[in-house]
Amino acid sequence: MILAVPLVSSAVMDIWRKPWGRVYHTVVLIGLALAGTFFTGSGLLKLTNEPILSNNWVFTLNSERAAGTWAIEHAEHNVIWTGPEWRLTLYLLMAMPKLEPTRLQNAVTPGESADQFIVSRIEEVKWRRWHLAMPRVDQHMLMYDNGAVRVYQKRMGIALPTS
């Protein structure tokens, strides 16, 4: 964009200086007005597009905040996967200043260190919209469900004493 504006404006001025008459200048002005209107409208549509599904706006729902807070409070040292975006991670870090950032993990694929997984309906819709398969959490234990958000705990193996 930084390079495009001077290049386009110099091209328009070169065209404008050619002695082709008033009709040509009127056509150029109408074209510039239409292009400006188009780009302004496109910018407004992008700006006002549904933030839940498309933009990476930092917001969380009450149900997500409740689930994240519950997960932090009920697992002292677990690493919690919060999804591929920073929304819930940023909220938890701001709401709980003493929380270690290493306890939260946001990535497309949960790492091996993740012990808990927070899955919200909003995230499920985003995954479908991106045409990606969500990481499988159905083999893990459901620990918390508030209707809109679920928290899963990774199943741990049980060490049986050998005789």
Protein Blocks (a to p, Z undefined) as FASTA:
>chain_A
ZZmmmmmmmmmmmmmmpcgbjklmmmmmmmmmmmmmmmmmmmmmmmmpcfklmmccdcdd
fklmmmmmmmmmmomkbccdebjbfklmmmmmmmmmmbcfklpccdfbdcfklmbdcddf
klmmmmmmnopacddfklpccfbdehjaccdddddddddddZZ
